[in-house]
């Protein structure tokens, strides 16, 4: 399943970004409004855990989707949970007929086909990796690395383009902001960000971000 290979590559690129995070940087603001870097990373690790549980048939239990504290080792927490997720997806993908996954934080919760679930998480992985890199002030390297691999960049853009753009699915309380207009000639990564309502030119404000409330990172419908 080629998509699983692309997903693993996305996780590798994301982990390389998280590897650079220092404990004192966990208070930095991120493009996720009201989420400091620690909160974003705890969400990402929790999503690894939730998707892994879903791949193994236990996704309907919301307890698996809770954020996971990263303490002073965000890189270790991220990589360990990513490895478990990779193994879980590979196990699910090895089945003659992969079972659909229950994803309670997406739309009606599913069940979703494995390939769609993998695509959802590939999107989440790369966009949150960009969030981390932007918080650190250096997103260009990640964008270049993804765009150097056209199948990966293409999958990111395809999944982002499938997110509903209707006003009722966007804005406060929803997973994404309204789609942003983008100039001609921008790359696929920035186009994907704009489709999700993110500002590709975002930069951190001065000072740390306050702790915020949880919110979901996927569209509310299929």
C-alpha positions in Angstrom: 0.0 0.0 0.0 1.9 3.0 -1.3 -0.1 5.4 0.9 1.4 3.7 4.0 4.9 4.4 2.7 4.0 8.0 2.2 2.5 8.2 5.7 5.7 6.8 7.2 7.7 9.3 5.3 5.5 12.1 6.6 6.0 10.9 10.2 9.8 10.8 9.6 9.8 14.4 8.4 7.6 15.5 11.2 9.8 13.7 13.8 12.9 15.5 12.4 11.2 18.8 13.1 10.1 17.8 16.6 13.7 16.6 17.3 14.8 20.3 17.3 12.3 21.4 20.0 14.0 22.4 23.2 12.1 22.1 26.6 12.1 25.9 27.0 10.4 26.3 23.6 7.3 24.5 24.7 5.7 27.8 25.7 6.0 29.2 22.2 2.8 30.3 20.3 1.8 28.2 17.3 -0.5 28.8 14.3 -3.2 26.8 16.2 -4.9 29.7 18.0 -4.5 29.5 21.8 -2.4 26.4 21.6 1.2 26.8 22.9 3.7 24.3 21.4 3.4 21.9 24.4 -0.3 21.6 23.8 0.1 21.1 20.1 2.6 18.3 20.6 0.5 16.6 23.3 -2.4 16.6 20.9 -0.2 15.2 18.1 1.0 12.3 20.3 -2.6 11.7 21.4 -3.6 11.5 17.8 -0.9 8.9 17.2 -2.3 6.9 20.0 -5.9 7.2 18.8 -5.2 6.3 15.2 -3.1 3.3 16.4 -6.0 2.1 18.5 -8.4 2.6 15.6 -6.2 0.6 13.3 -6.3 -2.3 15.8 -10.1 -2.1 16.1 -10.5 0.0 19.3 -10.9 3.5 17.8 -14.5 4.0 19.1 -13.2 4.3 22.7 -12.6 8.0 23.2 -10.2 7.3 26.0 -7.6 6.4 23.4 -7.8 9.9 21.9 -6.8 11.9 24.9 -3.8 14.2 24.7 -0.6 12.6 26.0 1.9 14.7 28.2 5.3 15.1 26.6 7.0 16.3 29.8 10.5 17.4 28.9 11.0 14.9 26.1 8.7 15.9 23.2 10.9 14.3 20.6 11.0 10.9 22.4 7.2 11.0 23.0 6.6 11.8 19.4 8.9 9.2 18.0 7.7 6.4 20.2 4.1 7.0 19.5 4.8 7.4 15.8 6.5 4.0 15.7 3.5 2.4 17.4 1.2 4.0 14.9 3.3 2.8 11.9 3.2 -0.7 13.2 -0.5 -0.6 13.8 -1.2 0.8 10.3 1.1 -1.9 8.8 -0.8 -4.6 10.7 -4.1 -3.3 9.5 -2.9 -3.0 5.9 -1.5 -6.5 5.8 -5.1 -7.9 6.1 -6.6 -9.4 3.0 -9.6 -7.0 3.6 -8.6 -4.2 6.0 -11.3 -3.5 8.5 -12.7 0.1 8.5 -11.6 2.4 11.3 -13.7 4.2 13.8 -12.5 7.8 14.2 -14.7 9.5 16.7 -13.2 12.9 16.3 -13.9 13.1 12.5 -17.4 13.7 11.2 -19.8 11.1 12.3 -17.0 8.9 13.6 -17.0 6.5 10.6 -16.2 3.8 10.1 -13.7 4.9 7.5 -11.7 2.8 5.0 -8.1 2.3 6.0 -6.7 4.4 3.1 -8.9 7.3 4.0 -7.9 7.1 7.7 -4.2 7.0 6.7 -4.8 10.0 4.4 -6.4 11.9 7.3 -3.4 11.3 9.5 -0.9 12.1 6.8 -2.5 15.5 6.5 -2.6 16.0 10.3 1.1 15.0 10.5 2.4 17.3 7.9 0.3 20.3 8.8 1.2 20.0 12.5 4.8 19.5 11.6 4.5 22.8 9.8 2.8 24.3 12.9 5.8 23.3 14.9 8.3 24.5 12.4 6.5 27.8 12.1 6.5 28.2 15.9 10.2 27.7 15.8 10.5 30.2 13.0 11.8 27.8 10.3 9.1 26.2 8.2 10.8 26.6 4.9 13.0 23.5 5.3 10.0 21.2 5.9 8.1 22.7 3.0 11.0 22.2 0.7 11.5 18.6 1.9 7.9 17.7 1.3 7.7 19.4 -2.1 10.9 17.6 -3.2 8.8 14.4 -3.0 5.9 15.0 -5.5 3.9 11.9 -4.4 3.9 13.1 -0.8 3.1 16.7 -1.7 0.4 15.5 -4.0 -1.3 13.4 -1.4 -1.2 16.3 1.1 -2.8 18.6 -1.4 -5.4 16.0 -2.4 -6.5 15.3 1.2 -6.6 19.1 2.0 -8.7 19.7 -1.1 -11.2 17.1 0.0 -12.0 19.0 3.3 -15.4 20.6 3.0 -15.2 24.3 2.2 -18.8 25.2 3.1 -19.1 28.1 5.6 -20.9 25.9 8.1 -17.9 23.6 8.3 -15.4 26.4 8.9 -14.7 29.1 11.4 -14.9 29.4 15.2 -15.6 26.1 16.9 -14.8 24.1 13.7 -11.7 22.2 12.8 -10.6 24.7 10.1 -10.9 28.4 9.3 -12.3 29.6 6.0 -10.3 28.8 2.8 -7.8 31.5 2.0 -7.3 33.0 -1.4 -3.8 32.2 -2.7 -1.9 33.8 -5.5 -1.0 31.8 -8.7 2.3 30.0 -8.6 2.6 29.0 -5.0 3.7 25.5 -4.1 1.5 22.6 -3.1 2.3 22.8 0.6 1.3 26.4 0.9 -1.8 25.8 -1.2 -2.8 22.9 1.1 -2.3 25.3 4.1 -4.5 27.9 2.5 -7.2 25.3 1.7 -7.3 24.5 5.4 -7.5 28.2 6.4 -4.0 28.6 7.6 -1.8 31.6 6.7 1.3 30.2 4.9 3.2 33.4 6.0 2.2 33.1 9.7 4.9 34.1 12.2 4.8 33.9 16.0 3.7 36.9 18.0 6.0 38.2 20.7 5.7 36.2 24.0 4.3 32.8 24.8 0.8 31.7 23.9 -1.7 31.1 26.7 -3.0 27.6 27.5 -6.1 27.0 25.4 -9.0 24.6 25.1 -9.0 21.4 23.0 -10.2 21.4 19.5 -10.3 19.0 16.6 -8.1 19.0 13.5 -10.2 17.4 10.9 -13.3 18.3 8.9 -16.6 17.4 10.4 -17.8 15.4 7.4 -16.3 12.9 5.0 
